[in-house]
Amino acid sequence: MERRVSTLRRHLGTDVSSTAVLGSHPTSATAIRQLPRFDATIMESFMDSNRVLKNETYELFRQHPELLIAEEEGLTKEQHRELVRNILRLILNAGYSPLSFFFKDHAKYFYFAELMAMVDLSTVVKMGVQYSLWGGSVVNLGTEKHRKKYFDDIDRFRLPGCFAMTELRHGSNVAGLQTEAILDTDADEWIVHTPDDGAIKWWIGNAAEDGRAATVFARLKVPAPDGSGALDDHGVHAFVVPLRDGAGQLCKGVEIRDCGYKVGLNGVDNGAIRFSHVRVPRENLLDRFATVDRSGRYSSPLTSAAKRFAATIGELTGGRVGLTCSSVGVLKGAVTIAVRYSAQRQQFGPPDAAEIAVLDYPSQQLKLMPMLATCYVLHFAKERLVEKYCAMKRTREEGLVADVHSLSAGLKAYTTTYVNQALSVCRECCGGHGYAAVNRLGALRSDHDIFQTFEGDNTVLLQQVAGLLLKEYRDSFRGSPVAATFAYLKVWALDNLPPNPLVTHETDRAHLRDPTFLRRSLRYRTARLLHTVAARLRKHARRTGEFFAWNKCLLHLLALSRAHIESVALDCMLEAVAACQDPDCRQSLKAMADLFALDRIYSDITFRNDDYIAPEKAKAIQRLIEALCSELRGVAVPLVDAFGIPDHILRAPIGLASGVHDPYAEYLHSVGFES
């Protein structure tokens, strides 16, 4: 014991026997210009759409600390799965109705997913499987008979279910799925079958232990009307297929294996499913977009297989919205830990003077302040996404549907990729203490990693965004209406004019922080990328065909989509700045909007390749970025306090609110030392 204390004393550079030494120290923040301090509760009120739900949810877990695990890595997958079930039981017993949220109050459902992100990500994902995917597919792809039969049991978790889409050989290419559902007209039943091992359903959440039924995506095949005995393949459709009976025993013809330990999310029971001629009633086809009668006659209100497939997949957009919200919730938690730790952790200093806070070093500021700014930008961007999603579900307006599809795909891809990278930076910024499991950054990183893949691989989603941008680009020349999110593309030609030499070389601080310059710069980049990639695609398509032309331009297309999302996100942030009534809060929001945009401009060589930003202007932007980081450092702690994550939810000893806790004392206690 004495050796451990001695070692920790050397690491801390203090006498651990003295609680006075371990107490909070004033940090030595210095900034070129100081932003005014603000009341974090005012900022929280401005950001939060439903603080009542937040307070109720977090108070529920305050009363059940046994469900808030300190070190997730110490749990077996069986223990973690049971923990997740217990958390779900607590939520349901408290009167929450997640499936009702999902269909009656979408904003509340997505906000609840964000709140739960720092409680337990496995629970968030299991809830997403149960309510957004399993419940959402039954209600959105089925008809009233399916809703009446399944809704209440899904909502109360009496009928745990799965979303069986992914196969061993096919994930992103849903149209290429191989599982079959063949109609037996004599028995009036579908025969669901896995034709080969490559078609085994894989990574299916809820399947390994809890799932009693699944929405199975399979190729719908019916006897050809000419009586030849051939089968007509109408492509991928969704079917409800029982997996287990009430006693938990597998149904006849269903084989399920546990996918075992994963890199993270081991509280989710992922399984692999093989079907061997499993029979289900014809009514188990989720038939909103297509029906099959007793004779095997197929009919659909949609005129083509492509439209039916697009409508089916389009109804699953809510899952991407939920993942975006949860990912932002994770980022808020990680940034809170890293900023608070960096603000109180003191290392080195001038001779014969006190050590200074790590956050006072420009190198640490340059890692964390742009990340803090991006966290705020993504918060307001996902608020816009949720708002548009709710409007889409309410109106079903065609242009809004396309808008939400693009924004949800792009923002999910951009956010989850960014957060995954940010989690590693936060760990690094917390040094060796960030590597301790009890400080949660490792588990958050492992659990969040897969967010980049499920609900659409990020690279695939960004290509969908690029495709929609190109469509809107072509439509704008034909005089067709342009969806709201793409409206700025109508003036792409104006933004694409040769750069004005005076503006190219302008280095004045007021100009560089002018919202018009920032907004116009990010729009210019998107328009330029769109114009040039469209020309490249036309050129290569004539030589090699569309597939190879697209592949040739793939990196260009991905850059286009990321640029578009950053432009839209900046618009959301600047609108939030304008809407904020508190002048002190508004100044910090404006500084973060500026830092977000300038950081993107400085780091993208596109602006300098086009002579949009002259070398002296790039240097001025670099200096301004450093200055803004220094300014924001002075208000960084209240900015993360405004996320409103209570200590019992955050649970990282090094990241607790310094006004309430001594982080070192909490950390010492977590490893067994008595204070």
Buried (B, 14 or more C-beta within 10 A) or exposed (E): EEEEEEEBEEEBEBEBEEEEEBEEBEBBBEBEEEBEEBBBEBBBBBBBEBEEBBEBBBEBBEEEEEBBBEBBBEBEBEBBBBBBBBBBEBBBEEEBBBBBBBBEBBBBBBBBBBBBBBBBBBBBBBBBBBBBBBBBBBBBBBBEEBBEBBBBBBBEBEBBBBBBBBBBBBBBEBEEBBBBBBBBBEEBBBBBBBEEEEBBBBBBBBBBBBBBBBBBBBBBBBBEEEEEEEBBEBBBBBBBBBBBEEEEEEBEBBEBEEBEEBEBBBBBBBBBBBBEEBBBEBBBBBBBBBBBEEEBEBEBEBEEBEEBBBBBBBBBBBBBBBBBBBBBBBBBBBBBBBBBBBBBBBEEEEEEEEBBBBBBBEEBBBBBBBBBBBBBBBBBBBBBBBBBBBBBBEEEEEBBBBBBBBBBBBBBBBBBBBBBEBBEBBBBBBBEBBEBBBBBBBBBBBBBBBBBBBBBBBBBBBBBBBBBBBBBBEBBEEEEEBBEBBEBBEEBEEBBEEBEEEBBBBBEEEEBBBBEBBBBBBBBBBBBBBBBBBEBBEEBBEEEEEEEBBEBBBEBBBBBBBBBBBBBBBBBBBBBBEEBEBEBBBBBBBBBBBBBBBBBBBEBEBBBEBEBBBEEBBEBBEBBBBBBBBBBBBBBBBBBBBBBBBBBBBBBBBBBBBEEBBBBBBBBEBEEBEE
